[in-house]
Every structure is written in structure tokens, then in C-alpha cells.
Amino acid sequence: MPGMSRKAALALAATASLTLLATACTGQSESAASDDASKETTLNFWHAWSAPGEVKAVKALVAGFEKAHPNIHVNVVGNMTDDKINQALRTGGDKAPDVISSFTTSNVGKFCSSGALVDLNPYFKKAGIDPATTFPKAMNEYTQFDGDRCAVPLLGDAYGLYYNKTAFEKAGIASPPKTWSEFAADAKKLTITQGNTYKQLGFMPDYHGWETTTEHYLGQFSPTYFDSSGKSNVAKDPAFTAAFTVQKKLVDELGGYKKLETYRATLGDEWGPKHPFHTGQVAMQLDGEWRLGMALDTKPKFEIGVAPLPVPDDQADQYGKGYITGTIAGIAATSKKQNAAWELVKYMTTDTDAVVNFSNGIHNVPSTLAALKSPNLKYDPRFKTFLDIAANPNSTTAPASINGGVYLTTIQQLGYDYESGKLKDLKGGLAKAAQQIDTDIAQAK
């Protein structure tokens, strides 16, 4: 899905702009929700989708709501970056959003702690809706911070493994790997060298690759990022050491960092038709559910297989889990129409038919447990892998933090340094990263 390219590009900018938001919006959560949702009113809904098909799906979603609530009209404003949304949340006013959606789940901690978005717990309680039994576990987790549920899932993204079935058959591999040791063996079997480069690479493990970020790898190891006191657990939880070790071993066994990076520089970008998985230059790919449609659109010369990502060998019984993220929605604290806004948010995120139809239009994973099981979902049979990953209680996400995704950036930098050989002492690097994360969080409070 093209939305993920925007998610990646906006994450850093959103983190910076929300620093200002945290100081500007504190206290605004007291904005009165005294409006009568049964009266004639107009809401402003700002979202980030911009592709024609996405915009069409959003319009259909809103049309369904207006049909169910004829007294509430919705003014839809699309292609809004997090920067623009954050500015509007600071200033308020008649043209500011009452309801927003954002691709940047890592900023939920800032949205909640700053008071920019209202706590939805009272609304869910009044409506008799239990988020814990409504949303998949990981999605339920990434939409709250310190007991404040200032956001709600609005479709999701699940990460799995794409593989070239034709290449698998040629290499004599009968089925996709379930553990990291099997994965490493398959990646080597699938790698065909050609002089100083590759004719076919089994897998591109580098953190600068396409979706092979540290948090996506780590998702398969079920790490605990923070301890009960809120301190970084990076240096203490063995999951981090294990994940970094597995990735570095892959880098070394598939030719080394320099050779891999030299090859990567010759390959197509993540969002174009020349993506190396589409062209067959890379035989396995860690990616999200949107990749299937993008790959099929290029009419590849091989059969595409889809499976969950491998898990650590000592967690083989948890095969089927994956990393989960997605789009979030919330109600602006500056809004004077919060009861009407809740009706819109509730419809978009908890009405099964609405969620299913939106999923069919956007081609993202549904964000309620009921929608994940709906017979009305329309998808390629291979897409079911991602539905199962989303529903799997062992699937993970990166937790919310008061300073957004800054801690993830610190961990990612550690990954860059370790895979390249710049950092030799992983244990020392993890300790230094933990200290940096704690310092950054303390400064953000």
C-alpha cells in the first residue's frame, strides 16, 4: 500500500512537530463534550490518504456514516500530513479537525500525554464496547499510553514473508521456513553469485533494506522494550541480543555488509515496479500485506508465496505471529463537537460492515476481531496469512512512548552500526542505547 511510504517518510517529521504539540496542548483535554449528537451538525475529518483508490474508499466510508446519521455531515479533508494535523490541533478553530487519522502509530504516546487527542475510554465505556475484546491484541496496545486511550485502530498493517515459489522449487525447498535457522539455510540455498555480485540473492538482510527495520525483525522475538518502571529494557531482555545476532549472522553468511550494500545500490526502490522481489533479484522479502497487490500488478514471471515470518528456534510453537502496526483515529481536544465526533469514530472503527468495506477498498488488514472473520471480506487467498497474523495473540507491536518513535530510531542506529562492523561490542552497544533511550524520555517529560 502506498500509504506505508508516507508512514515511513512522515514518522520523523511527526516526531519533531509533536514536541511542540506536547507543550502547546496540555490541558486542552478538558474541552467540553457538551454537544448534542442528535442535532444537526458538521464535522471536519482530516486524513492522510491521497491515492485515488484510497480517497474513493474514504468517501464511501463517510457516506455510509452519513446515511446512518443523517443529522451529522462530514467535511472530509485528505492528503493531510502529520505536520499539518499537529498545527491544526494546536490552534483549533472552526476549520480545524474534529476527527483525525494518522499513519504514525509511534506518536500515540505524544498524542495521549500532551492532551492533543481526548481519552476515549469514557466513550467506550458509555457505549458498552470493550476494546480488549473488539480489537486485536497488538492494535489494542498501540492505541493507548499510560491508561489513556486517545486513539483507536483504523485498519492495520501486518508483516509477513513473501517468497518466490519458482526459485524455491529450483533450489529444492519444499515449504517456507518456520524458524530463523531454517530461514538462514534457505537464504543461502537461494543465493546465486555472479562474479563479485549476485544473480539472485536469497534475502536482503540489511537494515537499510526494504522494510527490514530493527522493529520488524524484533517483532518475531517478542521483546519487552520497557520494564515496569518505564526504563529501557534493551540491554536486559535477551530478545534484543538474539535478534541482532540473527540478523548479523545473515549479513555475514550472505556475503558481508559491503557486498550486500553494493548490490542493494543497484536495485529498484521499494515503491516502484522494479522492486527486487518483483523482478526476481531477491527471492524472499519481509514486507506488509500491501506488497501482494503491488507485486501482482507487475505481472511477475514467478508464482508468489506468502507465509508468516520465521520465529526464533526456541519459540517454534509461536510460528504464525508477526509485527503489527496501522492507521489510528482520534478526536481533537480542541473540538466543540466531541459527542458527534465520537459517533463518527465509533462507526469507522467498530462497525463491522464499515470496517470490512473500508478494508476491501484500501486493501489493508481489518482492525476488529469481528471484521477479520467476516465472510464479506474480499481478498486473494494468500492475503489470509495477514488476517491470521493480525488475529494472532502472540503478534507484537512497538509500544507507545512519551517522545514517540525516538527510542526506535536509537535502536535502529545501533543496528546500522552493528551490521556494518562499526560496533564490535553488542553488549556495550545495547547498554549505551538503553542509557540514551532513558535520557531522551526523561528530557521529554
VOKOLDO-750611 format. One line per 10 residues: their letters; for each residue x, z, y of C-alpha. Coordinates in steps of 0.1 Angstrom, whole numbers. Layout:
N
a	X:Z:Y ~ ... .
# end
This chain:
445
mpgmsrkaal	0:0:0 ~ 14:-9:34 ~ 3:25:47 ~ 32:41:30 ~ 57:21:51 ~ 41:36:81 ~ 41:70:65 ~ 79:68:60 ~ 85:55:95 ~ 63:80:112 .
alaatasltl	74:111:95 ~ 105:118:116 ~ 88:109:149 ~ 58:130:140 ~ 80:160:132 ~ 97:158:166 ~ 65:153:186 ~ 48:182:168 ~ 75:206:181 ~ 59:201:215 .
latactgqse	25:204:200 ~ 33:238:185 ~ 39:253:219 ~ 10:235:236 ~ -19:241:212 ~ -15:277:201 ~ -48:295:207 ~ -69:264:210 ~ -84:270:176 ~ -108:293:194 .
saasddaske	-125:262:208 ~ -162:269:202 ~ -181:252:174 ~ -214:257:191 ~ -227:222:190 ~ -259:213:171 ~ -250:188:144 ~ -287:177:142 ~ -288:165:178 ~ -278:130:190 .
ttlnfwhaws	-240:129:195 ~ -210:106:193 ~ -177:115:176 ~ -143:100:181 ~ -124:93:149 ~ -87:83:151 ~ -69:69:121 ~ -36:51:114 ~ -47:23:91 ~ -42:-12:106 .
apgevkavka	-42:-39:79 ~ -74:-60:79 ~ -85:-48:45 ~ -78:-12:53 ~ -97:-14:86 ~ -126:-30:68 ~ -127:-1:43 ~ -126:25:71 ~ -155:8:89 ~ -175:7:56 .
lvagfekahp	-168:44:51 ~ -180:53:86 ~ -211:30:82 ~ -221:50:51 ~ -218:82:70 ~ -239:69:100 ~ -266:58:76 ~ -267:93:61 ~ -265:109:95 ~ -284:86:119 .
nihvnvvgnm	-281:110:148 ~ -243:111:147 ~ -225:80:159 ~ -188:75:153 ~ -164:57:176 ~ -135:45:154 ~ -100:41:168 ~ -75:26:144 ~ -38:20:142 ~ -30:53:159 .
tddkinqalr	5:67:154 ~ 10:104:149 ~ 27:105:183 ~ -5:92:200 ~ -27:115:180 ~ -5:145:189 ~ -6:137:226 ~ -44:135:224 ~ -46:168:205 ~ -26:184:233 .
tggdkapdvi	-46:170:262 ~ -82:169:249 ~ -109:153:269 ~ -139:130:262 ~ -118:102:248 ~ -97:124:226 ~ -103:125:189 ~ -128:149:173 ~ -116:140:139 ~ -81:126:130 .
ssfttsnvgk	-64:113:98 ~ -27:112:93 ~ -3:98:67 ~ 22:127:73 ~ 13:154:49 ~ 46:172:56 ~ 33:182:90 ~ 4:202:78 ~ 23:234:84 ~ 27:225:120 .
fcssgalvdl	-9:214:124 ~ -20:247:110 ~ 4:271:126 ~ 1:255:161 ~ -37:256:161 ~ -39:219:168 ~ -65:215:140 ~ -92:241:131 ~ -92:262:100 ~ -117:245:77 .
npyfkkagid	-121:275:53 ~ -152:288:71 ~ -168:254:70 ~ -161:250:32 ~ -175:285:26 ~ -207:279:46 ~ -212:245:28 ~ -207:262:-6 ~ -178:239:-15 ~ -148:254:-34 .
pattfpkamn	-117:233:-25 ~ -99:246:-56 ~ -124:230:-79 ~ -131:200:-57 ~ -96:186:-51 ~ -66:180:-75 ~ -43:210:-75 ~ -14:193:-56 ~ -37:179:-29 ~ -54:212:-25 .
eytqfdgdrc	-20:228:-19 ~ -6:203:6 ~ -36:206:29 ~ -31:243:38 ~ -5:266:52 ~ -3:304:52 ~ -40:307:42 ~ -51:283:69 ~ -68:251:56 ~ -65:230:87 .
avpllgdayg	-66:197:67 ~ -84:181:38 ~ -73:153:14 ~ -85:118:23 ~ -73:97:-7 ~ -39:102:-22 ~ -7:86:-35 ~ 7:93:-69 ~ 42:83:-81 ~ 50:69:-115 .
lyynktafek	73:44:-133 ~ 69:6:-132 ~ 88:-13:-159 ~ 95:-49:-168 ~ 79:-53:-203 ~ 96:-86:-209 ~ 130:-70:-202 ~ 121:-41:-224 ~ 113:-64:-253 ~ 146:-83:-249 .
agiasppktw	165:-50:-249 ~ 147:-38:-280 ~ 130:-10:-262 ~ 95:-3:-277 ~ 80:21:-252 ~ 86:36:-217 ~ 109:66:-216 ~ 94:101:-215 ~ 124:122:-208 ~ 154:117:-185 .
sefaadakkl	178:113:-213 ~ 157:85:-228 ~ 154:71:-193 ~ 192:70:-188 ~ 197:53:-222 ~ 171:27:-214 ~ 185:21:-179 ~ 219:13:-194 ~ 204:-9:-221 ~ 186:-29:-194 .
titqgntykq	216:-33:-172 ~ 233:-67:-174 ~ 265:-71:-155 ~ 278:-103:-139 ~ 313:-102:-126 ~ 316:-74:-101 ~ 278:-71:-97 ~ 246:-72:-118 ~ 225:-100:-132 ~ 199:-73:-139 .
lgfmpdyhgw	200:-36:-131 ~ 181:-12:-153 ~ 172:11:-124 ~ 184:17:-88 ~ 190:55:-87 ~ 204:57:-52 ~ 186:79:-27 ~ 187:51:-2 ~ 167:30:-27 ~ 130:22:-27 .
etttehylgq	111:54:-30 ~ 139:72:-49 ~ 139:101:-25 ~ 151:136:-34 ~ 115:150:-33 ~ 102:122:-56 ~ 129:130:-82 ~ 124:167:-78 ~ 87:164:-83 ~ 94:159:-121 .
fsptyfdssg	113:191:-122 ~ 85:213:-107 ~ 108:231:-83 ~ 99:262:-62 ~ 111:252:-27 ~ 105:287:-11 ~ 104:322:-25 ~ 76:347:-19 ~ 92:358:14 ~ 93:322:27 .
ksnvakdpaf	131:318:22 ~ 146:286:8 ~ 149:287:-30 ~ 171:256:-31 ~ 202:275:-42 ~ 184:298:-67 ~ 160:276:-86 ~ 179:257:-114 ~ 154:228:-110 ~ 173:217:-79 .
taaftvqkkl	207:217:-97 ~ 192:199:-127 ~ 176:172:-105 ~ 207:164:-85 ~ 228:164:-117 ~ 205:140:-135 ~ 205:116:-105 ~ 243:117:-100 ~ 248:111:-137 ~ 226:80:-134 .
vdelggykkl	246:67:-104 ~ 279:72:-123 ~ 268:57:-156 ~ 252:26:-140 ~ 283:15:-122 ~ 290:41:-95 ~ 278:46:-60 ~ 299:19:-43 ~ 289:-8:-68 ~ 253:1:-67 .
etyratlgde	251:2:-29 ~ 269:-31:-26 ~ 243:-46:-49 ~ 214:-29:-31 ~ 225:-45:2 ~ 219:-80:-14 ~ 183:-72:-25 ~ 149:-76:-8 ~ 132:-49:13 ~ 106:-25:0 .
wgpkhpfhtg	76:-42:15 ~ 83:-79:12 ~ 77:-103:-17 ~ 114:-102:-26 ~ 113:-65:-36 ~ 139:-64:-65 ~ 113:-52:-90 ~ 91:-82:-82 ~ 120:-106:-87 ~ 132:-90:-119 .
qvamqldgew	165:-80:-104 ~ 157:-43:-112 ~ 139:-36:-145 ~ 125:-1:-137 ~ 111:12:-105 ~ 100:47:-93 ~ 70:39:-70 ~ 35:47:-59 ~ 1:33:-70 ~ 1:6:-43 .
rlgmaldtkp	31:-12:-58 ~ 10:-26:-87 ~ -12:-48:-64 ~ 18:-58:-43 ~ 38:-68:-74 ~ 9:-88:-89 ~ 4:-106:-56 ~ 39:-121:-60 ~ 29:-135:-95 ~ 60:-122:-113 .
kfeigvaplp	74:-140:-143 ~ 71:-110:-165 ~ 45:-85:-177 ~ 43:-53:-156 ~ 41:-20:-174 ~ 31:13:-158 ~ 37:48:-171 ~ 44:84:-158 ~ 79:91:-147 ~ 101:109:-172 .
vpddqadqyg	104:147:-172 ~ 134:169:-180 ~ 141:171:-217 ~ 132:208:-218 ~ 98:200:-202 ~ 88:172:-226 ~ 54:189:-231 ~ 46:182:-194 ~ 51:145:-196 ~ 23:128:-176 .
kgyitgtiag	28:148:-144 ~ 41:132:-111 ~ 47:137:-74 ~ 15:136:-52 ~ 11:131:-15 ~ -15:113:6 ~ -36:110:38 ~ -51:141:54 ~ -80:146:77 ~ -88:174:102 .
iaatskkqna	-109:185:131 ~ -93:187:166 ~ -92:222:180 ~ -100:207:214 ~ -132:191:202 ~ -165:205:215 ~ -184:189:186 ~ -168:206:157 ~ -200:211:137 ~ -208:174:139 .
awelvkymtt	-171:166:132 ~ -174:188:100 ~ -203:166:88 ~ -180:136:91 ~ -151:152:74 ~ -172:167:46 ~ -188:133:39 ~ -155:113:40 ~ -136:138:18 ~ -161:154:-6 .
dtdavvnfsn	-190:129:-11 ~ -181:113:-45 ~ -196:79:-37 ~ -179:78:-3 ~ -145:87:-18 ~ -149:62:-47 ~ -159:34:-24 ~ -131:41:0 ~ -106:42:-29 ~ -119:9:-41 .
gihnvpstla	-114:-6:-6 ~ -79:10:2 ~ -66:9:-34 ~ -53:45:-31 ~ -59:73:-56 ~ -93:92:-51 ~ -88:127:-37 ~ -116:146:-56 ~ -117:155:-92 ~ -152:141:-95 .
alkspnlkyd	-142:108:-79 ~ -112:105:-103 ~ -136:104:-132 ~ -162:82:-116 ~ -174:51:-136 ~ -178:33:-103 ~ -140:31:-97 ~ -127:-5:-98 ~ -91:-9:-108 ~ -67:-27:-130 .
prfktfldia	-64:-8:-164 ~ -28:1:-155 ~ -40:19:-124 ~ -54:46:-146 ~ -19:60:-151 ~ -20:71:-114 ~ -55:86:-117 ~ -43:107:-147 ~ -12:118:-127 ~ -33:128:-98 .
anpnsttapa	-56:148:-120 ~ -28:164:-140 ~ -25:202:-130 ~ 13:200:-136 ~ 17:174:-109 ~ 36:186:-78 ~ 40:181:-41 ~ 63:193:-14 ~ 49:225:2 ~ 39:228:39 .
singgvyltt	64:243:63 ~ 61:255:99 ~ 86:229:110 ~ 71:200:89 ~ 95:180:68 ~ 127:192:83 ~ 137:210:51 ~ 131:178:31 ~ 155:160:55 ~ 181:187:48 .
iqqlgydyes	178:183:11 ~ 178:145:13 ~ 211:146:33 ~ 226:168:6 ~ 216:141:-19 ~ 233:114:2 ~ 265:135:3 ~ 265:144:-34 ~ 257:109:-48 ~ 284:93:-26 .
gklkdlkggl	311:117:-36 ~ 314:132:-1 ~ 302:165:-15 ~ 320:177:-46 ~ 307:212:-49 ~ 270:210:-56 ~ 265:248:-59 ~ 282:253:-25 ~ 262:224:-10 ~ 229:239:-22 .
akaaqqidtd	238:273:-7 ~ 247:257:26 ~ 214:237:26 ~ 194:268:19 ~ 210:285:48 ~ 203:256:71 ~ 167:254:60 ~ 162:292:67 ~ 178:288:101 ~ 157:259:111 .
iaqak	125:277:100 ~ 134:308:119 ~ 140:288:151 ~ 107:271:147 ~ 87:304:146 .
# end
